[in-house]
Amino acid sequence: MDAKELKQLKKKNKIKESKTDYVYYAICAFILFLLAVIIIYPLWYIVIASVSDADAVMTGDVWLYPVKVTFKGYANLFKTEGVWRGYFNTLAYTALGTVFNIALTIPAGWALSRDYLPFRKLIMVLLIITMFFGGGLVPYVIVCRALGLYQNPLILIIGGGVSVYNVFMCKSFFQSNVPKEVLEAAAIDGAGEIRTFFDLILPIAKSIISVMVLFYAVGHWNNYIDAYIFNIDKDFYPLQTVLDGLLNATNNGGEEVVLEQMRLATQIKFTSIIVATVPILVIYPMIEKHFGQGVLVGSFK
């Protein structure tokens, strides 16, 4: 029962709210307001700091509104060598990597949701083991080197191709949302497993696919450490790795760093956060209508 239905019920039954109810509502409203401020203010500060004068940011004069508005930070960031190339690389890695992840995760979740899958329980046990025990970074690098993926940008696309957690989310979704009657009707009509999956299952799975796209895309977009681990050529660095190297370069030197370098570091720090976050913020509203349903229905029971 939502708030509107509860209000109508109270009006119909003439239920009078006591002073205690109003106190409760006031406390809840205050707590929610406080949480909203705690969440929103850091985001707002990053935005206003990115367009404020670097000296004002360093001296702590920026609090609620921009001071001496300037876009030099964005201009300096995009004039920096490698930023645009890193942007293009990240877009490519995110798009191709997400497609690769979805192509593995959705069929795997569907297969595990079927009781007639041979060795289903054994496969699930093996997958669950990988959620609690990992070989570690060094064995992972050794395996990738043996496969010819060391110093190969392809590792940024196919590395970590499947998340077991996401596979089990898809499995739960399919078990809850695919009626047996539909599958029986498809079998009677002569549809095989492949046709059933593409013609019946995928159209039903739009919500969980949207959730998986968001999860995997964010992971690819924020990935910066793999380029260091696998010693990828700088021409193939993703945006996050480029920004990380840029920040480390401008922050080197300790007490010997001159004021101009400190200003540049301050500008890049906030503008890079905005630049790196905006694409994900643009994508989320497009799939938000599917996100809630996919997460709730596809979650563990």
C-alpha positions as CSV (number, residue, x, y, z in Angstrom):
1,M,0.0,0.0,0.0
2,D,1.5,3.3,-1.1
3,A,1.2,6.7,0.7
4,K,-1.7,7.8,-1.6
5,E,-3.8,4.7,-0.8
6,L,-3.0,5.0,2.9
7,K,-4.1,8.7,2.9
8,Q,-7.4,7.7,1.1
9,L,-8.0,4.9,3.6
10,K,-7.5,7.3,6.5
11,K,-9.8,9.8,5.0
12,K,-12.4,7.1,4.3
13,N,-12.3,5.7,7.8
14,K,-11.8,9.2,9.4
15,I,-8.6,8.1,11.1
16,K,-7.2,11.1,13.0
17,E,-3.4,11.4,13.2
18,S,-2.1,12.1,16.7
19,K,0.7,14.5,17.7
20,T,3.0,11.5,17.9
21,D,2.5,10.8,14.2
22,Y,3.4,14.4,13.3
23,V,6.5,14.2,15.5
24,Y,7.4,10.9,13.7
25,Y,6.9,12.5,10.3
26,A,9.1,15.5,11.2
27,I,11.9,13.3,12.5
28,C,11.8,11.2,9.3
29,A,11.8,14.3,7.1
30,F,14.7,15.8,9.0
31,I,16.7,12.5,8.7
32,L,16.0,12.3,4.9
33,F,16.9,15.9,4.4
34,L,20.2,15.4,6.3
35,L,21.0,12.3,4.2
36,A,20.2,14.3,1.0
37,V,22.6,17.1,2.0
38,I,25.3,14.6,2.9
39,I,24.9,12.9,-0.5
40,I,24.3,16.0,-2.7
41,Y,26.8,18.5,-1.3
42,P,30.0,16.7,-2.2
43,L,28.7,16.4,-5.8
44,W,27.8,20.0,-5.8
45,Y,31.1,21.0,-4.4
46,I,32.9,19.1,-7.2
47,V,30.9,21.0,-9.8
48,I,31.4,24.5,-8.4
49,A,35.1,23.8,-7.7
50,S,35.7,22.7,-11.3
51,V,34.6,26.1,-12.5
52,S,36.1,28.2,-9.7
53,D,39.5,29.9,-9.6
54,A,42.2,27.5,-8.4
55,D,43.5,29.9,-5.7
56,A,40.0,30.2,-4.2
57,V,39.7,26.5,-4.1
58,M,43.1,26.0,-2.4
59,T,42.4,28.7,0.2
60,G,39.0,27.2,1.0
61,D,36.9,30.1,-0.2
62,V,34.6,27.9,-2.3
63,W,31.7,26.6,-0.2
64,L,28.2,27.0,-1.8
65,Y,28.8,28.8,-5.1
66,P,31.6,29.3,-7.6
67,V,34.2,31.9,-6.9
68,K,35.7,33.8,-9.9
69,V,34.1,31.5,-12.5
70,T,36.6,30.2,-15.0
71,F,36.8,27.3,-17.4
72,K,40.6,27.2,-17.6
73,G,40.5,23.8,-15.8
74,Y,38.5,22.2,-18.6
75,A,40.6,24.0,-21.3
76,N,43.9,22.8,-19.7
77,L,42.6,19.3,-19.3
78,F,41.5,18.9,-22.9
79,K,44.7,20.5,-24.2
80,T,46.7,17.8,-22.4
81,E,48.2,15.2,-24.6
82,G,46.4,11.9,-24.5
83,V,43.1,12.9,-23.0
84,W,41.0,12.8,-26.2
85,R,42.7,9.6,-27.2
86,G,42.0,8.1,-23.8
87,Y,38.4,9.2,-24.2
88,F,38.1,7.3,-27.5
89,N,39.9,4.3,-26.1
90,T,37.6,4.1,-23.1
91,L,34.4,4.4,-25.3
92,A,35.7,1.5,-27.4
93,Y,36.7,-0.6,-24.4
94,T,33.3,0.1,-22.7
95,A,31.2,-0.6,-25.7
96,L,33.0,-3.8,-26.9
97,G,33.6,-5.1,-23.4
98,T,30.0,-4.7,-22.3
99,V,28.8,-6.5,-25.4
100,F,31.2,-9.3,-24.7
101,N,30.1,-9.5,-21.0
102,I,26.4,-9.5,-22.0
103,A,27.0,-12.2,-24.6
104,L,28.4,-14.5,-21.9
105,T,26.3,-13.6,-18.9
106,I,22.8,-13.7,-20.2
107,P,23.1,-17.1,-21.9
108,A,24.9,-18.5,-18.8
109,G,22.1,-17.2,-16.5
110,W,19.4,-18.7,-18.8
111,A,21.2,-22.1,-19.0
112,L,21.6,-22.3,-15.2
113,S,17.9,-21.5,-14.7
114,R,16.9,-24.7,-16.5
115,D,16.6,-27.8,-14.3
116,Y,17.4,-30.1,-17.3
117,L,20.9,-28.6,-17.8
118,P,23.4,-31.5,-17.5
119,F,25.7,-31.2,-14.5
120,R,23.8,-28.1,-13.4
121,K,24.5,-28.5,-9.7
122,L,28.2,-29.2,-10.3
123,I,28.6,-26.1,-12.5
124,M,26.9,-24.0,-9.9
125,V,29.1,-25.3,-7.1
126,L,32.2,-24.6,-9.2
127,L,31.0,-21.0,-9.9
128,I,30.2,-20.4,-6.3
129,I,33.7,-21.5,-5.3
130,T,35.2,-18.8,-7.5
131,M,33.2,-16.2,-5.6
132,F,35.0,-17.0,-2.4
133,F,38.5,-18.2,-3.6
134,G,40.6,-16.6,-6.2
135,G,44.0,-17.5,-7.6
136,G,45.4,-14.1,-7.1
137,L,46.9,-11.4,-9.3
138,V,50.2,-13.1,-10.2
139,P,48.6,-16.4,-11.5
140,Y,46.1,-14.3,-13.4
141,V,48.8,-12.3,-15.1
142,I,50.7,-15.6,-15.9
143,V,47.7,-17.1,-17.5
144,C,47.1,-14.0,-19.6
145,R,50.7,-13.9,-20.6
146,A,50.4,-17.5,-21.8
147,L,47.3,-16.6,-23.8
148,G,49.2,-13.7,-25.5
149,L,47.2,-11.0,-23.7
150,Y,50.1,-9.4,-21.9
151,Q,50.8,-5.9,-23.3
152,N,47.7,-6.5,-25.5
153,P,44.9,-3.9,-25.3
154,L,42.4,-6.8,-25.9
155,I,42.8,-7.7,-22.2
156,L,40.9,-4.4,-21.4
157,I,37.9,-5.8,-23.4
158,I,37.8,-9.5,-22.5
159,G,39.4,-9.4,-19.1
160,G,36.9,-10.3,-16.4
161,G,34.4,-11.4,-19.0
162,V,31.9,-12.9,-16.6
163,S,30.8,-11.9,-13.1
164,V,29.5,-14.9,-11.2
165,Y,27.3,-12.6,-9.1
166,N,25.7,-11.2,-12.2
167,V,25.2,-14.7,-13.7
168,F,23.2,-15.7,-10.6
169,M,21.2,-12.5,-10.8
170,C,20.2,-13.4,-14.3
171,K,19.5,-17.0,-13.2
172,S,17.1,-15.8,-10.5
173,F,15.4,-13.4,-13.0
174,F,14.7,-16.1,-15.5
175,Q,13.4,-18.5,-12.9
176,S,11.0,-15.9,-11.7
177,N,9.8,-14.3,-14.9
178,V,9.7,-17.0,-17.6
179,P,6.4,-19.0,-17.4
180,K,6.7,-22.7,-18.0
181,E,3.5,-22.5,-20.2
182,V,5.4,-20.2,-22.7
183,L,8.2,-22.7,-23.0
184,E,5.9,-25.6,-23.3
185,A,4.0,-23.8,-26.1
186,A,7.2,-23.0,-27.9
187,A,8.3,-26.7,-27.7
188,I,4.9,-27.8,-29.0
189,D,5.4,-25.4,-32.0
190,G,8.7,-27.0,-32.7
191,A,11.0,-24.2,-31.5
192,G,14.4,-25.4,-30.4
193,E,16.5,-24.1,-27.5
194,I,18.3,-21.4,-29.7
195,R,15.1,-20.1,-31.3
196,T,13.3,-20.1,-27.9
197,F,16.2,-18.1,-26.4
198,F,16.3,-15.4,-29.1
199,D,12.6,-15.1,-29.9
200,L,11.0,-15.6,-26.5
201,I,13.6,-15.1,-23.7
202,L,15.5,-12.0,-24.8
203,P,12.4,-9.8,-25.3
204,I,11.3,-10.7,-21.8
205,A,14.8,-10.0,-20.3
206,K,15.0,-6.3,-21.3
207,S,15.1,-5.2,-17.6
208,I,17.8,-7.5,-16.5
209,I,19.9,-6.9,-19.6
210,S,19.7,-3.1,-18.8
211,V,20.9,-3.7,-15.3
212,M,23.8,-5.9,-16.6
213,V,24.7,-3.3,-19.2
214,L,25.0,-0.6,-16.5
215,F,27.0,-2.8,-14.1
216,Y,29.5,-3.9,-16.7
217,A,29.7,-0.5,-18.5
218,V,30.5,1.2,-15.2
219,G,33.2,-1.4,-14.5
220,H,34.8,-0.9,-17.9
221,W,34.6,2.9,-17.7
222,N,36.2,3.1,-14.3
223,N,38.9,0.5,-15.0
224,Y,42.4,2.1,-14.9
225,I,44.6,-0.4,-13.1
226,D,44.7,-3.1,-15.7
227,A,46.6,-0.9,-18.2
228,Y,49.3,-0.7,-15.6
229,I,49.2,-4.3,-14.6
230,F,49.5,-5.6,-18.2
231,N,51.9,-2.9,-19.3
232,I,49.7,-1.6,-22.1
233,D,51.3,0.9,-24.5
234,K,50.4,4.5,-23.6
235,D,48.6,5.0,-26.9
236,F,46.0,2.5,-25.8
237,Y,45.5,3.9,-22.2
238,P,41.9,4.3,-21.2
239,L,40.7,7.7,-20.0
240,Q,41.0,6.8,-16.3
241,T,44.6,5.7,-16.6
242,V,45.4,8.9,-18.5
243,L,43.8,11.0,-15.8
244,D,45.6,9.0,-13.0
245,G,48.9,9.5,-14.7
246,L,48.2,13.2,-15.2
247,L,47.3,13.7,-11.5
248,N,50.4,11.8,-10.3
249,A,52.6,13.9,-12.6
250,T,51.2,17.2,-11.4
251,N,51.4,16.2,-7.7
252,N,55.0,15.0,-7.9
253,G,57.7,17.1,-6.2
254,G,56.4,17.6,-2.7
255,E,57.5,20.9,-1.2
256,E,59.4,21.8,-4.4
257,V,56.1,22.0,-6.5
258,V,55.7,25.5,-7.7
259,L,52.4,27.4,-7.3
260,E,51.5,27.1,-10.9
261,Q,51.8,23.3,-10.7
262,M,49.6,23.3,-7.6
263,R,46.9,25.3,-9.4
264,L,47.0,23.0,-12.4
265,A,46.7,20.0,-10.1
266,T,43.7,21.5,-8.3
267,Q,42.0,22.3,-11.6
268,I,42.6,18.9,-13.1
269,K,41.5,17.1,-10.0
270,F,37.9,18.4,-10.1
271,T,37.5,18.8,-13.8
272,S,38.7,15.2,-14.4
273,I,36.0,13.9,-12.0
274,I,33.3,15.8,-14.0
275,V,34.7,14.7,-17.4
276,A,35.0,11.0,-16.3
277,T,31.5,10.9,-14.7
278,V,29.2,12.7,-17.2
279,P,28.9,9.8,-19.7
280,I,27.7,7.4,-17.0
281,L,25.3,10.0,-15.7
282,V,23.9,10.4,-19.3
283,I,23.5,6.6,-19.8
284,Y,21.7,5.9,-16.5
285,P,18.4,7.9,-17.1
286,M,18.0,5.9,-20.4
287,I,17.8,2.6,-18.5
288,E,16.5,3.8,-15.2
289,K,13.0,2.6,-15.9
290,H,14.3,-1.0,-16.2
291,F,16.8,-0.7,-13.4
292,G,14.5,-1.1,-10.4
293,Q,12.6,-4.1,-11.8
294,G,15.8,-5.8,-12.9
295,V,17.6,-5.5,-9.6
296,L,14.6,-6.4,-7.4
297,V,13.4,-9.4,-9.5
298,G,16.9,-10.6,-10.3
299,S,18.3,-10.3,-6.8
300,F,18.9,-13.3,-4.6
301,K,15.9,-14.7,-2.7
